[in-house]
Amino acid sequence: MVPFFFASHWSLSVLFQSLFQHRYAAHRMFTAGPRTERALHLSTALIQGSSYLDPRAYAILHREHHAYADTERDPHSPVHQKNPLRMMLHTARRYAGLLTGRIASEPRFLGGYPEWPAVDRVFNQWPTRIAFGALYTLFYKRFATRPWHWALLPMHFVMGPVHGAIVNWCGHRYGYRNFASRDASRNTLPVDVLCMGELFQNNHHARPASPDFAAKRFELDPTWQVMRLLARLKLIRIEQAPQGRQATRTQLGSRENSGGALAASPSL
């Protein structure tokens, strides 16, 4: 039970981080009506729980990453950090400053991200994070049957930042490159189910507007497949066909069901 719960929480958390916070909030790769956007927003908050990442702060941070990839101004680059922990701490300070308003970003990185003040205010508070941590602990107390199960528990508390650290450390250090780019981005896994396609960093940095992070026939981006399904169900409309892959009606979705979406933000 515990390994299944951990695997499910990991997969859903990174899926919604990739789908909602990254591809929607930061890049606006698809549009959604108000109800669909709210459903994605609330689902992301509930699934990520104690490690919920504010879409506004996440979007600004990620746009800065694209603009300054692997330079000294990059908020999370292994090129300028000695180990993943130091990179995570550096990122956390920048993210916290953007979240609270102590750090002001450049105007070009602002706007176009979903905002739901009531939800974001509740889920960004420490009592809420502690409450989710308590729920995870109670689940482990009830269902953990092996001592090693308890080693998984701390991961639930910081799952979002851990996902980001894996993607930004491994995706800019290990793997192969399909495209020449000015940064150190790599594709770590040819079939990325670990981080739902986010480890195709070289593909993404070379083609930041493409909703499909896979570029070669042997590569598979799970989040893109979820986007195709949502488009088929007419819940979202994908704004731009994947580069290098043939677009279909399913991929493009329904224009009629995308009314009320916020204006697209710049793909940096």
C-alpha positions, 0 to 999 in steps of 0.5 A: 500500500505505501509504495503504491501511495508514494508512486501515485503521489509522485506521478500525479504531483509531477504531472500537475507541475508539468501540465499546470505550473509549467506548460500552462502558467509559465508558457501558456501552451494551451488555453482553458475555460474558467471552469477548467482552469479552476479545476486544474488549479485546485487539483494541483493544490490538493495533489501537491499538498505540503509542497504546493508551488504558487503558479505566479511565482513558479511562472516568473522563476521559470521564465527567468530560467529560460532567459538566463539559462546556465548563466550566473543569473539563472535561478537554478543551474548546476553550472554555477552550483556545486551540488543539488542541495545548494542549487535547491537552496538558491532556488528556494530563496529566489522563489520565496522572494518572488512569492512574498514580493520581496524580490521584484522581477523584470516586467517582461516576466510578469503576467499571463499566469493563473491567479486564484488568491483564495486558494493560493493564500490558503495553500501557501500558509504553513498551517496548511502545509503542516496539516498535509504533512500530518495526513501523510504521516497518519497514512504511513502510521496506518499502512506502513508494514516495513521499516524502509517504508518510513524512509519515503515519508519525508519525500512527500513533504518536499516533493515539488522542490525535489522534482524541480531539483531532479529536472534542473540538475540532471537535465542540465548535466546528464544525457544527450543533446538533439539540438545545439543550444547556448545552454548546457541542457540535456535530455536525460531519459529517452522515455521520461516517465519519472518526471513526465517529460520534463527531463527532455530539457534540451528539446524544451530549451531549443523549442520552448513553445512546442507542447510536446517535449519529445523530438525523436521517434524513440522519445515519449513525453507523458504530459503531452499525451495527457494534453492530447486527451484533454484536448480530445475531451474539449477541455483545453485547446492546444495553441501551437502544434508540436514542432516536428510532429504532425498536428491532428484535430485532436491535438488542436482541440476545440476553439469553442470550449476555450472561451474565457482563458487568459491571454497567452504569456510570452514563451521565453 
